[in-house]
Amino acid sequence: MVDWDRNWRSNGVIAAVLFVVSFIVYGTQPKMGESAQKLVSFYDGDSTRILISGVIFGFATLCLMWFAAALASVLRDAGKGGWGTAAISAGAAIGAVYIVRITLRASLAYSIAGSGNDQITSALNDISWVLVVLGWFPIAMLIMAGSFGLREAGIISNAGFGAGVTAMVLVLLGTTTWASDGFWAADGGYARFVPTIVMLLWITVVSGFLYMRSPSAVSAGRPAVHAP
């Protein structure tokens, strides 16, 4: 019989892989305030690639939401229902933000960028960057729910908890990137890369860790195996 609960825990790893593939296929999005020529060249000129990336990004989002649900189930089974509810809420918020991002990208690539309305194209491109920054809030909430909940349940060690808290802080810093330009801008180096890498690493490690644990150990919340 297929152990669906255990398989759902592995969805974090699948999500991380799909996110990476999606980012590679999508390419480098024009920054805020870019010229109309660059925006049209990216969204209209590479529309097929962007639409394919959107489909992959959508599957990655679904897998991430499944992982959040599996994490919530583990926490509830371990007697930490409050943290489990927080994980479910975070997963739903992440899904909402990411679906809006996919919608904006697909709309620009499908018709808007090629329609000749440069102001709308520029505005939607800017909104897409703003959503990247705001999207770090629910990601940080998911990391917090997982790190605190798993530690209180005795499933991860103090070192694993410390790594989770560090990851949460690094992701939350991504929500402060409102400089007009440079490394700390919404489209700058920090918001684009640091929280993304931290998120992918945390999801992959926690998902793989929960998958490798026996279902009985996870359900009972026994600290037989600790995360690094």
C-alpha positions in Angstrom: 0.0 0.0 0.0 1.2 3.5 -0.9 2.1 5.5 2.2 0.7 8.8 1.0 1.5 10.7 4.2 5.2 9.8 3.9 5.2 10.6 0.1 3.6 14.0 0.8 6.6 14.9 3.1 8.9 14.5 0.1 7.0 17.1 -1.8 9.3 19.8 -0.4 12.2 18.3 -2.3 10.2 18.0 -5.5 9.0 21.7 -5.0 12.6 22.9 -4.6 13.7 21.1 -7.8 10.8 22.4 -9.8 11.4 26.0 -8.5 15.0 25.8 -9.7 13.9 24.5 -13.1 11.3 27.2 -13.4 13.8 30.0 -12.5 16.2 28.7 -15.1 13.6 28.5 -17.8 12.1 31.9 -16.9 15.4 33.8 -17.3 16.3 37.2 -15.9 13.2 39.4 -15.4 13.6 43.1 -16.3 14.1 45.3 -13.3 11.8 48.0 -12.2 11.7 51.0 -14.5 13.2 49.2 -17.4 12.6 50.6 -20.9 9.5 49.5 -22.9 11.8 47.9 -25.4 13.4 45.6 -22.9 10.1 44.7 -21.4 8.5 43.8 -24.7 11.6 42.0 -25.8 11.5 39.8 -22.6 7.8 39.2 -22.2 6.6 39.1 -25.8 9.8 38.0 -27.4 10.2 35.0 -25.0 6.5 34.4 -24.3 6.6 30.6 -24.9 9.5 30.2 -22.5 7.7 32.3 -19.9 4.5 30.4 -20.2 6.3 27.1 -19.9 8.1 28.4 -16.8 4.7 29.4 -15.4 3.4 25.9 -15.7 6.5 24.5 -13.9 6.2 27.2 -11.2 2.6 26.2 -10.7 3.4 22.6 -10.1 6.2 23.7 -7.8 3.7 25.8 -5.8 1.3 22.8 -5.5 4.1 20.6 -4.2 5.1 23.3 -1.7 1.5 23.5 -0.5 1.4 19.7 -0.1 4.6 19.8 1.9 3.1 22.5 4.2 0.1 20.2 4.7 2.3 17.2 5.4 4.3 19.3 7.9 1.1 20.4 9.6 0.0 16.8 9.8 3.3 15.8 11.5 3.0 18.7 14.0 -0.6 17.8 14.8 0.3 14.1 15.3 3.1 15.3 17.7 0.6 17.3 19.7 1.5 20.7 18.3 -1.7 21.6 16.5 -1.2 25.3 16.9 2.1 25.2 14.9 0.4 22.9 12.4 -2.4 25.4 11.8 0.2 28.1 11.3 1.9 25.9 8.7 -1.3 25.3 6.9 -2.1 29.1 6.9 1.4 29.9 5.6 1.1 27.3 2.8 -2.3 28.8 1.8 -0.8 32.4 1.8 2.2 31.2 -0.2 0.0 29.6 -2.8 -2.1 32.8 -3.1 0.9 35.0 -3.6 2.6 32.6 -6.1 -0.6 32.1 -8.1 -0.9 35.9 -8.5 2.8 36.0 -9.6 2.2 33.3 -12.2 -0.9 35.1 -13.4 0.9 38.4 -13.9 3.8 36.7 -15.7 1.5 34.7 -18.0 -0.7 37.7 -18.7 2.2 39.8 -19.7 3.7 37.1 -21.9 0.4 36.0 -23.4 -1.0 39.3 -24.6 -0.3 42.4 -22.5 3.3 43.1 -23.4 2.6 42.8 -27.1 -0.4 45.0 -27.1 1.5 48.2 -27.2 0.4 49.5 -23.8 3.8 50.2 -22.3 2.5 51.8 -19.1 0.5 48.8 -18.1 3.3 46.5 -19.0 5.7 48.5 -16.9 3.3 48.7 -14.0 2.6 45.0 -13.9 6.3 44.2 -14.1 6.9 46.4 -11.1 4.0 44.8 -9.2 5.6 41.4 -9.9 8.8 42.6 -8.2 6.8 43.9 -5.2 5.1 40.5 -4.8 8.5 38.9 -4.7 9.3 41.0 -1.6 5.9 40.5 0.1 6.0 36.8 -0.6 8.8 36.3 1.9 6.4 37.0 4.8 4.4 33.7 4.4 7.7 31.8 3.6 9.1 33.0 6.9 5.9 32.0 8.7 6.2 28.5 7.3 9.9 28.2 8.4 8.9 29.5 11.8 6.1 27.1 12.2 8.2 24.2 11.1 11.3 25.1 13.2 9.5 26.0 16.4 6.9 23.2 16.1 9.4 20.4 15.3 11.7 21.6 18.2 8.8 21.7 20.7 7.8 18.2 19.6 11.3 16.9 20.1 11.8 16.0 16.5 14.7 18.2 15.7 17.8 19.1 17.7 18.8 22.5 19.1 21.2 22.8 16.2 18.5 22.2 13.7 16.2 24.7 15.5 19.0 27.3 15.4 19.5 26.7 11.7 15.7 27.2 11.2 15.6 30.4 13.2 18.6 31.7 11.2 16.8 30.8 7.9 13.7 32.6 9.1 15.6 35.8 9.9 17.4 35.8 6.5 14.1 35.4 4.8 12.4 38.1 6.8 15.2 40.5 5.9 14.1 40.0 2.3 10.9 41.9 3.2 12.9 45.1 4.0 14.5 45.4 0.6 12.8 48.7 -0.5 15.8 50.7 -1.5 15.3 52.6 -4.8 18.2 50.8 -6.4 21.2 48.6 -5.7 21.7 45.4 -3.7 18.9 46.2 -1.2 16.2 47.1 -3.8 13.2 45.0 -4.5 14.8 43.8 -7.7 18.3 43.8 -6.1 20.7 41.0 -5.3 19.5 40.3 -1.8 15.8 39.9 -2.4 16.4 37.9 -5.6 18.9 35.4 -4.4 19.5 35.1 -0.6 16.0 34.4 0.6 15.4 32.2 -2.4 18.4 30.0 -1.7 17.6 29.9 2.0 14.0 28.9 1.3 15.0 26.1 -1.1 17.7 24.7 1.3 15.3 24.7 4.3 12.5 23.1 2.4 14.8 20.4 0.9 16.4 19.6 4.3 13.2 19.4 6.3 11.3 17.6 3.6 14.1 15.0 3.2 14.4 14.6 7.0 10.7 14.0 7.6 10.6 11.6 4.6 13.5 9.5 6.0 12.0 9.2 9.4 9.7 6.2 10.0 6.0 7.2 10.1 5.6 5.8 13.6 8.5 7.9 14.9 7.2 11.1 13.4 3.6 10.5 14.6 4.8 9.8 18.1 7.1 12.8 18.1 10.0 10.7 19.5 13.4 12.3 19.2 15.0 9.1 18.0 16.7 10.9 15.1 17.6 14.5 15.1 18.2 16.8 12.2 21.7 18.1 11.8 
